[in-house]
Amino acid sequence: MHKNNLMGLVLAVVLSSSLTACKDTRTLEENEQLKTQVAELQKENGQLGNTLETVTAARDALTKENEALKTQIKGRKKPAGTKASSRKRRQSPKSPAA
């Protein structure tokens, strides 16, 4: 009977170690997948940062150009007091109907 208990214990240890090894392998695979995803996200984050810098620079350039164009328009406007007078059409007197 002592031999059966010992065999059962050995069997339990072997099975539990194989399950633990299986879990460790699965965990290692998940870790590798996560590391790959993190690396991809870091790369994408860097690309998005570069894109943001480019878009910000373009926006700043457009803002400066817009201000320069507004200044040009203000310089070209005619003063409101020097408006040319419009000609009014004169009506000829109507002859009385007889």
Secondary structure per residue as TSV (DSSP state, phi and psi in degrees):
chain	resnum	aa	ss	phi	psi
A	1	M	-	360.0	-35.6
A	2	H	H	-63.2	-35.4
A	3	K	H	-66.9	-39.0
A	4	N	H	-65.7	-40.0
A	5	N	H	-64.2	-40.8
A	6	L	H	-66.6	-40.5
A	7	M	H	-66.4	-39.5
A	8	G	H	-63.3	-41.2
A	9	L	H	-65.4	-43.4
A	10	V	H	-62.9	-43.2
A	11	L	H	-62.5	-41.8
A	12	A	H	-63.7	-41.2
A	13	V	H	-65.5	-42.5
A	14	V	H	-64.1	-46.0
A	15	L	H	-65.1	-43.2
A	16	S	H	-67.4	-36.6
A	17	S	H	-69.1	-36.0
A	18	S	H	-69.1	-38.2
A	19	L	H	-65.3	-40.1
A	20	T	H	-65.1	-40.8
A	21	A	H	-64.5	-38.3
A	22	C	H	-64.8	-43.9
A	23	K	H	-64.1	-40.3
A	24	D	H	-63.3	-41.0
A	25	T	H	-63.7	-44.3
A	26	R	H	-63.3	-41.9
A	27	T	H	-64.7	-41.2
A	28	L	H	-63.0	-41.3
A	29	E	H	-63.7	-42.8
A	30	E	H	-63.3	-41.2
A	31	N	H	-61.5	-41.4
A	32	E	H	-65.2	-41.2
A	33	Q	H	-63.1	-42.1
A	34	L	H	-65.2	-39.5
A	35	K	H	-61.8	-40.5
A	36	T	H	-64.2	-43.7
A	37	Q	H	-64.2	-40.2
A	38	V	H	-63.3	-42.3
A	39	A	H	-62.6	-42.1
A	40	E	H	-64.6	-41.5
A	41	L	H	-66.2	-37.4
A	42	Q	H	-65.3	-40.6
A	43	K	H	-63.7	-45.4
A	44	E	H	-63.3	-39.1
A	45	N	H	-62.7	-40.7
A	46	G	H	-64.3	-41.9
A	47	Q	H	-64.2	-41.1
A	48	L	H	-65.9	-35.7
A	49	G	H	-62.7	-43.0
A	50	N	H	-64.5	-41.6
A	51	T	H	-63.4	-41.0
A	52	L	H	-61.7	-42.9
A	53	E	H	-62.5	-41.7
A	54	T	H	-64.7	-45.0
A	55	V	H	-66.4	-39.1
A	56	T	H	-64.1	-42.6
A	57	A	H	-64.3	-41.5
A	58	A	H	-64.3	-41.2
A	59	R	H	-62.1	-43.4
A	60	D	H	-62.8	-40.9
A	61	A	H	-64.5	-41.7
A	62	L	H	-66.4	-36.3
A	63	T	H	-63.5	-43.7
A	64	K	H	-63.8	-43.5
A	65	E	H	-63.6	-39.9
A	66	N	H	-62.4	-43.6
A	67	E	H	-63.9	-40.6
A	68	A	H	-64.2	-41.0
A	69	L	H	-66.3	-39.1
A	70	K	H	-62.4	-40.6
A	71	T	H	-63.8	-41.2
A	72	Q	H	-62.4	-43.5
A	73	I	H	-63.5	-43.1
A	74	K	H	-61.8	-35.5
A	75	G	H	-72.1	-24.4
A	76	R	H	-92.7	-14.8
A	77	K	-	-66.7	141.7
A	78	K	-	-81.9	147.5
A	79	P	-	-64.3	148.1
A	80	A	G	-70.4	-25.6
A	81	G	G	-78.7	-13.9
A	82	T	G	-103.0	36.1
A	83	K	-	-73.9	135.1
A	84	A	-	-68.3	138.4
A	85	S	-	-73.6	143.0
A	86	S	-	-90.2	148.7
A	87	R	-	-85.5	134.6
A	88	K	-	-100.5	141.8
A	89	R	-	-83.2	128.8
A	90	R	-	-86.5	138.4
A	91	Q	-	-93.2	136.1
A	92	S	-	-79.6	146.4
A	93	P	-	-64.5	139.8
A	94	K	-	-82.2	141.3
A	95	S	-	-79.4	142.4
A	96	P	-	-67.5	141.2
A	97	A	-	-80.4	132.9
A	98	A	-	-93.5	360.0
